[in-house]
Amino acid sequence: MLNEIKKDAQARMAKSVEALRHNLVKVRTGRANAGLVDSIKVNYYGSDMPLSQVASVSVGDARSITITPWEKQMVGAVEKAILASDLGLTPNTAGTVIRLNIPPLTEERRKDLTKVVHHEGEDAKVAIRNIRRDANHQVKELLKDKQITEDDASRSEQEIQKITDAAIKDVDEVIKTKEAELMSV
């Protein structure tokens, strides 16, 4: 019973860290990254499809992303989707190839993005602490129902705290890595 609570908490905390990593991929670092366009949806014959399912996306060099739609008539729809996205990038089209040039970040923009990264990290930490609270509540319920002893409850809460500390340390590492990526020129 207690092991299931701890395993569940650990799995949910790992998912929170993974969600943070996924969210931070969208934060632009001034370098080309195919992950920047992952969230773009393209109108493909009446239904919205992820860009990666209607075109090949590749990184040409450190400052450009190349998008090649699989069907020639999709070029206009892909351009429209890029312009409608919140990336703030303008597509350059040459035939069936669309290029996205990534402008270098200013120092002020880097600092703003660092604040965004810290905010995302803080949200992940809050989610992890909520998971800890839920797990501790489950342990207390078991204690109240006299299914476990007070020693077991105390030991479990300490182990849950260790799992929480490890997850928060992972979040800090992710933030530190992304911050270093942002501040490098």
PyMOL commands that set and color helices and strands:
alter all, ss='L'
color gray80, all
select helices_A, chain A and resi 2-25+34-37+51-53+72-84+107-144+150-183
alter helices_A, ss='H'
color red, helices_A
select strands_A, chain A and resi 41-44+47-50+55-61+64-69+91-94+97-101
alter strands_A, ss='S'
color yellow, strands_A
deselect
rebuild
show_as cartoon
